[in-house]
């Protein structure tokens, strides 16, 4: 048997039979233990505060109103909830686009190819002029964390489908890059148009 030095409560403490966890649990709850942590909401705690002269120790009390104001600033002013909603919306959109992922990836690779150098972009512009496309939009790549950027990329690229097909005949490097996977097909373009 073991007895608490502070309150006198007795416990069985054979380490092989009873274990010693009961003693450890008691010391945290013992009312007469002098080093026990008291959960008093009015109790102040010591913190460090920076001054002109350096660090000073000050007592600080938990303030519910100050915490509420800080939470309001965190949620409303920093727009935390909007960033969360945008992230969730992006996840939902990506889940919906899984069906046409290969088509989108093919078009994205084509746009990346055209935008990778000024010579390729110039060759693409020649194909646009030859195809007599009057669209003034520019090709843009999507950003993975922005849900509407994929839509904007596909919407702009869809206008230039004929030019991409012309580029397939005009640029030998284009044919080399897409020799394995192939450039976007008409099925890819139709899959993308279904989302407009």
Secondary structure, DSSP 4 states (H G I P E B T S, - for coil): -EE-TTT--EE---TTTT-SHHHHHHHHH-TT-TTPPP--TT--EEEEEEETTEEEEEEE---HHHHHHHHHIIIIITTHHHHHHHHHHHHHHHHHGGGGHHHHHHHHHHHHHHHT-HHHHHHHHHHHHHTT-----------TT-HHHHHHHHHHHHTTHHHHHHHHHH-HHHHHHTTTT-S--HHHHHHHHTT-
